Amino acid sequence: MEEQNEAVRTGASKLNFPMSRHNQSPSEAVDVVPNPIDWEKWKTNQIDLLAFAEVVKTEAKKLNIELEWGGDWKTFKDYPHWQRPKAKV
């Protein structure tokens, strides 16, 4: 709870606990980055995470797994964030 709310305070997340999809059980979202990652390099041109995202998207497509990437969001870019799409009703 504290970690999620701190992420909101620092601008790393938009949703307080327990509203984030990370906070569901089972979790509906994960944050994943390549290891190691050079965060200083990423801040200037995002090369590491963009290349990583393309690999993840390609492999998910091969396996017929639908994923949403926070780096594709229009208003709030969350490059480490991956989630399954919400069920279409």
N, C-alpha and C positions, 0 to 999 in steps of 0.2 A: 504494500500500500504506500509506504513512504517513498519507495523508489519511483513508482508511477507518478505520484503527485509532484515529486521533485523534477521529473522529466517535463511536466507541464510548466512548472515555475521557470525552468531554464529554456523553454521554447522547443524542447526536443519532442514533445508530444502535445496533442490538443485535448486529450481526454483524461480527466481525473479518475482515480480508482473508484469503482470497479468497472467503469464504462469502456475502457480499452478492450479490444479483442484479445490482447495479451493476457488479460485478467480472467478470462473465462476458463472453465474446467470441463472438458479439456480445452487447452488453449486453441484459439482460432487464428493466432498470428505468432510469428517469430521474427526476431531480428538476427540476420546472418550476414557476416562479412568474410571475405577471404582472409586467411591467416598466413603470413603476417600482412597487415595493411599499414601503409604509410599515410596517416591521417593528414599530415601537412600537405602532401602531394594531392590527396583527395580533395582537400578544401579548395585548391586552385583549379583543378581540372577534372576531377572525379574519374580519372582513367581506371583505377583499380576496380571500383564498384560498378562502373558501366560495363566493363568487360566481363566481370563476374555475373552481372545481371543477364547478359546475353547468353552465357553458358547455361545458367539456371533455366531461363525461359525456353531455350532450345531443348534441353533435356526433359523438362516438364511436358512440352508439346509432344515429344516422342513417346512419352508414357501416358498421353491423354489425361494429364493432370492440369486442371485449371488453377492458375495462380494469379494474384494481383501483386504488383510490385509498387511500393511506395514511391519509387523514383519516377513512375509514370503519372503520378497524381498531378493535377493541374495547379492547385493552389497551395499545397503543403508538401514539399519534397521530403520524403523519409527514405533515404537510399538503403539503409539496412533492412527495411520492413518488407515482409512477405506474408500474405494471407490468402486463404481460400476465399473465393467470391461468396458473397451472401447468397443464400438460396433464392431463386427467382420464384415469386409467388404468383 
